[in-house]
Amino acid sequence: MGNNNILRKLSKEVERFSHLCYDRFLVRAAGGNISVRLPDNRGFLITPTGTSLRDIRAEELVLIDMEGNKIGGHNSYKPSKEVNLHLAIYTLCPDATAVVHVHPPYATAFSILEKPFPLLTSQAHFKLINVPIADYADPGTMDLVNNIKKEINKPGFSGRAILLRNHGLISWDTSLALAFDTAELVEETAMITFVSTRLHIS
């Protein structure tokens, strides 16, 4: 498949999952960002800043090289301010080909708590493995990037999702579909935990 065909295919995939993230209430307004890595580590496509995932179109994506420089995309579009966060995931996790950063409400609420994220269901236990909570840092900063790197580099970490304290969630995997599934499973787990701890059935 030629380079243009690959770019077109991946761009449409990002468009589709951007809309899914919004439709599934994983993000609201103009928050969140998604990226997908090109074959042979030739860079990655990322959603632009200031555009709701609800409205993302394939032609609006920005192409970034593995040094973090913009190398493609319309001149009027700038990459998400979390571009360095995505780059860090691709650098530290060589098998990652897609990254999803969203602000799911239940999971974000749990990110505020000073305790580990609970994995109460069998699906969460076996598929999520562990979901640490990174220390708070302002969005778009290198402090946030460094906090994520710290969690990934901890001995024993083998998950594919990290909660960002008071901020949201970042997930990654070998495909965009799997990265999306992980984000959705984290939010489902947070919702189930919230509901189950408030049920009082006699």
C-alpha positions in Angstrom: 0.0 0.0 0.0 1.4 3.4 -1.0 2.2 6.1 1.6 -0.8 8.3 0.5 -3.1 5.3 0.9 -1.7 4.5 4.3 -2.1 8.1 5.4 -5.7 8.2 4.1 -6.6 5.0 5.8 -5.1 6.0 9.2 -6.6 9.5 9.0 -10.1 8.0 8.5 -9.5 5.7 11.4 -8.6 8.6 13.7 -11.7 10.5 12.5 -13.9 7.5 13.3 -12.6 6.9 16.8 -12.5 10.6 17.6 -16.3 10.7 17.0 -16.7 7.4 19.0 -14.9 8.9 22.0 -17.3 11.9 21.9 -20.4 9.7 21.3 -19.5 7.4 24.2 -19.1 10.3 26.6 -15.4 9.7 27.1 -14.8 13.4 26.4 -16.8 16.6 26.0 -16.4 20.0 24.5 -12.9 20.5 22.8 -11.0 18.2 25.2 -9.0 15.1 24.4 -6.7 14.0 21.6 -5.9 10.9 19.6 -2.9 9.8 17.6 -1.8 6.9 15.5 1.7 5.9 14.5 2.8 5.4 10.9 4.5 2.2 9.8 8.3 2.0 10.0 8.3 4.6 12.7 7.9 7.4 10.2 6.0 9.6 12.6 2.4 9.9 13.8 -0.8 11.6 13.0 -2.5 13.6 15.8 -5.7 15.5 16.2 -5.3 19.3 16.0 -5.6 21.6 19.0 -8.8 23.6 19.7 -11.1 21.2 17.8 -13.7 19.0 19.5 -13.3 15.2 18.8 -16.9 15.5 17.8 -15.9 17.5 14.7 -12.6 16.0 13.7 -12.1 15.4 10.0 -9.4 13.3 8.5 -8.0 16.2 6.5 -7.4 18.2 9.7 -4.9 15.8 11.2 -1.3 16.9 11.7 1.7 14.8 10.9 4.5 14.8 13.4 8.0 13.2 13.1 9.6 11.2 16.0 11.5 14.2 17.1 8.2 16.1 17.7 8.3 18.4 14.6 5.3 19.1 12.4 6.1 17.7 9.0 2.6 17.5 7.4 -0.9 18.7 7.5 -2.7 22.0 6.5 -0.8 25.1 7.6 -3.8 26.4 9.6 -3.9 23.4 11.9 -1.6 23.0 14.9 -1.1 19.7 16.7 -2.7 19.0 20.1 -0.8 20.6 22.9 -0.3 17.1 24.3 1.9 16.1 21.3 4.9 15.5 23.6 2.8 13.2 25.8 2.0 11.1 22.7 5.6 11.2 21.6 6.7 9.9 25.1 4.3 6.9 24.8 5.6 6.0 21.4 9.2 6.3 22.6 8.8 4.3 25.8 6.4 1.7 24.4 7.8 0.5 21.1 4.7 -1.7 20.3 2.3 1.1 20.8 0.8 2.3 17.5 -2.1 4.4 18.8 -2.7 6.7 21.8 -6.0 7.9 23.2 -6.2 10.8 25.7 -9.7 11.5 27.0 -11.5 12.9 30.0 -14.1 10.3 31.0 -16.1 11.6 34.0 -16.2 8.6 36.3 -12.5 7.6 35.7 -11.4 11.3 36.2 -13.3 11.4 39.5 -11.3 8.4 40.6 -8.1 10.1 39.5 -8.7 12.6 42.3 -8.6 9.9 45.0 -5.3 9.2 46.9 -5.6 5.4 46.3 -5.1 2.9 43.6 -7.8 2.6 40.9 -10.0 -0.4 41.8 -10.2 -3.3 39.3 -13.4 -5.0 40.6 -14.6 -6.9 37.6 -12.9 -9.9 36.0 -12.6 -8.1 32.7 -10.8 -5.2 34.3 -8.5 -7.5 36.4 -7.4 -9.5 33.4 -7.3 -6.8 30.7 -6.3 -3.7 32.5 -3.8 -5.4 34.9 -3.0 -2.1 36.6 -4.0 1.5 36.2 -1.7 3.9 38.1 -2.5 7.5 38.8 0.1 9.9 37.7 0.8 13.0 39.9 -0.8 16.2 38.8 0.8 18.6 36.3 -0.8 21.2 34.1 -2.0 20.0 30.7 0.5 20.4 27.8 3.5 20.7 30.0 6.7 18.7 30.2 6.0 18.1 33.9 3.0 16.1 32.8 5.1 14.2 30.3 7.7 13.4 33.0 5.0 12.2 35.4 3.7 9.8 32.8 7.3 8.6 32.1 7.8 8.0 35.8 4.7 5.7 36.0 5.7 3.7 32.9 9.2 3.2 34.1 8.2 1.9 37.5 9.2 -1.7 38.1 6.3 -4.1 37.5 4.2 -1.7 35.4 2.7 -3.7 32.5 -0.6 -1.9 31.8 -1.7 0.2 28.9 -3.5 3.0 30.7 -2.6 5.7 33.2 -5.0 8.1 35.0 -3.8 11.7 35.1 -4.7 13.2 38.5 -7.5 15.8 38.2 -7.3 15.6 34.4 -8.3 12.4 32.6 -6.9 9.2 31.1 -4.3 8.1 28.6 -4.3 4.7 27.0 -2.3 3.0 24.2 -2.1 -0.3 22.4 -1.1 -2.0 19.1 -4.2 -0.6 17.3 -6.5 2.4 17.7 -9.4 0.0 18.3 -7.6 -1.6 21.2 -6.5 1.7 22.7 -10.1 2.9 22.5 -11.4 -0.3 24.1 -9.0 0.2 27.0 -10.2 3.7 27.6 -13.8 2.6 27.5 -13.1 -0.3 29.9 -11.4 2.0 32.4 -14.5 4.3 32.3 -16.9 1.3 32.6 -14.9 0.0 35.6 -15.1 3.3 37.3 -18.8 3.5 36.7 -19.4 -0.1 38.0 -17.2 0.7 41.1 -19.2 3.9 41.8 -22.6 2.2 41.5 -21.6 -1.0 43.4 -20.3 0.9 46.4 -23.6 2.8 46.7 -26.0 -0.2 46.3 -27.7 -1.4 49.5 -29.8 -4.5 48.6 -31.3 -6.3 51.5 
